[in-house]
Amino acid sequence: MKRTISAESQQRRNFWENHLRDWQKSGQSQAGYCRQHGLSHKSFVYWKKRLVPAKLAVSLVEVPRCQPRLIVPPSKPLRLMLGNRYGIEIERGFDEQALDRLLRVLEER
């Protein structure tokens, strides 16, 4: 059995589709957009859940991994800080393969 949509329901749907499209273009937060346009944030979230997944397709693009180039100043070692947890000091003539393995291990943590 096919469900019919009333003109009022279609108007409401169009209203929220337009606002959701405008919000996505605006770069604003949901709450900020709703405040600016006098919309109920609760209704905004409801319509976003109903309409956005059906309207937007997500696509992922694979970015090829490139080999990092490391330029070491002639007189000072290179210091690589990884957050507050790790620090690596790299001297001239370092073993690139060992550094690559170390960075891969740290990435997994």
N, C-alpha and C positions, 0 to 999 in steps of 0.2 A: 504494500500500500504506500503510495507516494504522499509525502507530507507537503502540504501547501504552506507557503510563507505569506503572511498577511502583509499588506503595504506598510503598515506601521512597523512590523518587525524588520522588513527590508530597509526602511528608512533608518532605524536604529542601528542596524548592521552597517549600513553605508556611513553613518555618522562616525562610528567607532573605527571603521577601516580607514577613513580619512584622517582621523586624529592619530591613529597608530602610525600611519605612513608619515605624517608631519612630525610626530615625535621622533621617529627614527632618523629623519633628516636633520632635526634640530640639534642633536648632540647633548640635549639636556637630560637630567635624571627624570625618571618617571614622576616622582613627587613634584619636582620643579615645574615640569610641563603641566601637570594637573593644576597646580596652584595658579600658574600664569593664565590658564584657559578656563578656570572655574569648574574643573571636572572632579568628580569623586574618584579618589585614588583607588578605592575598593572596586568600583565599577571598571576603571581602567585596567586593573590587573585581571579581572574576570574576562573582559573582552580580549585582552592580549592573549590569555591562555586559549580562548576559543578560536581566535582568528590568525594569530601569527604563525603557529606551526603549519597551518594549511596554506598560508600565502608565501612563506619564505623557504627557499631551499638553501641548505647549507652546503658549501662545497669546500673541500680542503685541497690545498695546493702543496705538493711535496717540494721542499726546498733542498736542492742538492747540497750535501755537506762538502765544504771546501777545505782544503788543507790550510791551516793557519800559517802565516808567515811571522816569524819572530825576528825583530831587529834588536840586537843587544848593543847598547852603547859600549865603546871601546874600553872605558876605564872603570865603569861601575857595573855591579851585577844588577840584573833585572829582578825586581821584587814583585811578585804576584800575590795579591791578597784576595782570598775567597771568603767574603763575608767577615765575620769576627772569629771564624773557626779555624781557618787554615791560612798559612803564609808560606810561600815557596820563594826561595832565593835561587836564581839561575845564573851561574857563572858562564863566562865565555867557554866555548868548546863543549857545551853540555851534550848529553845523549838525547837526541830528539825522540827516539823511540821510547826511552824510559819516561820522558816527560809526557808523551802521548798516553802511555799506559796509566801513569799516575792520574792524569786528568780524567780519563775514562772511569777509573775506580772512584774518584771523588764525585763525578757526575751521578753515579749510581746511588750515592748516599743521600 
